[in-house]
């Protein structure tokens, strides 16, 4: 009878070790991205229908704006610095900006 308990406990530990090994096997490594150097978004909060986005490199920027539920509400490519957001209603948004290999995410408040 004692041998049966030993085998049951041994199987339990082997099974537990196998599960934890599988869990660590499938974890995703975080992707490192560069930050946009000298990024400036103004005015924030926005009272007018436009926001200005500048950076040190002043390259073309891909801009996406998401509502608080994660739905993309605006997508644009900027070659200048002015973004028209007059179609957005008042609220809090997440703005994601990509410039070359660098990207940044910020909170944007529209009044």
C-alpha positions as MATLAB code, in Angstrom:
seq = 'XXXXXXXXXXXXXXXXXXXXXXXXXXXXXXXXXXXXXXXXXXXXXXXXXXXXXXXXXXXXXXXXXXXXXXXXXXXXXXXXXXXXXXXXXXXXXXXXXXXXXXXXXXXXXXX';
ca = [
       0.000    0.000    0.000;
       2.852    2.420    0.830;
       4.367    1.795   -2.602;
       1.142    2.949   -4.270;
       1.247    6.278   -2.392;
       4.878    6.680   -3.363;
       4.081    6.154   -7.051;
       1.083    8.485   -6.885;
       3.153   11.252   -5.290;
       5.988   10.657   -7.752;
       3.582   10.880  -10.716;
       2.076   14.066   -9.278;
       5.477   15.772   -9.054;
       6.502   14.621  -12.525;
       3.219   15.838  -13.966;
       3.556   19.208  -12.180;
       7.119   19.653  -13.431;
       6.022   18.857  -16.982;
       3.266   21.486  -16.885;
       5.546   24.225  -15.545;
       8.174   23.373  -18.185;
       5.550   23.742  -20.923;
       4.360   27.076  -19.524;
       7.836   28.567  -19.660;
       8.359   27.127  -23.116;
       5.585   29.208  -24.673;
       6.130   32.594  -23.031;
       6.665   35.396  -25.514;
       9.668   37.638  -25.210;
       8.959   41.374  -25.226;
       9.775   43.221  -28.428;
      12.100   46.143  -27.889;
      11.253   49.239  -29.899;
      13.053   52.516  -30.091;
      11.444   55.640  -28.696;
      10.911   58.637  -30.960;
      13.564   61.161  -30.027;
      12.244   64.611  -29.134;
       8.573   63.672  -29.609;
       6.199   66.498  -28.730;
       2.399   66.409  -29.029;
       0.627   69.711  -28.399;
      -1.763   71.084  -27.311;
      -2.870   68.344  -24.982;
      -5.711   68.619  -23.957;
      -6.914   69.672  -27.397;
      -9.548   72.411  -27.605;
      -9.350   73.037  -31.364;
      -9.753   70.556  -34.187;
      -6.030   70.058  -34.731;
      -3.005   68.726  -32.896;
       0.665   69.241  -33.721;
       3.175   66.380  -33.626;
       6.873   67.146  -33.866;
      10.090   65.195  -33.362;
      13.806   65.733  -33.676;
      14.131   63.870  -36.999;
      10.995   65.378  -38.598;
      10.381   62.313  -40.783;
       7.047   61.061  -42.124;
       4.914   59.712  -39.284;
       2.207   57.073  -39.295;
      -0.422   58.062  -36.721;
      -3.207   55.911  -35.298;
      -5.725   57.075  -32.710;
      -7.711   54.592  -30.623;
     -10.650   55.128  -28.276;
     -10.579   53.736  -24.728;
     -12.169   50.486  -25.946;
      -9.286   49.896  -28.369;
     -11.202   50.693  -31.549;
      -9.159   52.587  -34.137;
     -10.973   55.842  -34.850;
      -8.372   57.634  -36.990;
      -5.402   56.636  -39.133;
      -3.209   59.107  -41.004;
       0.245   59.613  -42.478;
       1.843   62.971  -41.655;
       4.578   64.580  -43.690;
       4.168   67.875  -41.816;
       3.310   68.415  -38.181;
      -0.439   69.202  -38.158;
      -3.091   66.493  -37.679;
      -6.789   67.248  -38.196;
      -8.859   65.652  -35.425;
     -12.064   67.652  -35.868;
     -14.067   64.425  -36.382;
     -13.238   63.180  -32.866;
     -15.733   63.732  -30.072;
     -14.643   64.906  -26.631;
     -12.955   62.176  -24.621;
      -9.743   60.327  -23.870;
      -7.853   58.621  -26.681;
      -4.614   56.692  -27.182;
      -2.375   58.026  -29.947;
       0.240   55.730  -31.485;
       2.948   57.310  -33.613;
       5.475   55.460  -35.760;
       8.464   57.230  -37.304;
      10.875   54.947  -39.148;
      11.712   52.051  -36.802;
      10.778   54.036  -33.693;
       7.316   54.226  -32.167;
       5.594   55.867  -29.219;
       2.198   55.720  -27.528;
       0.660   58.597  -25.597;
      -2.657   59.649  -24.067;
      -4.589   62.350  -25.940;
      -7.438   64.308  -24.371;
      -9.976   66.033  -26.641;
     -12.265   68.651  -25.082;
];
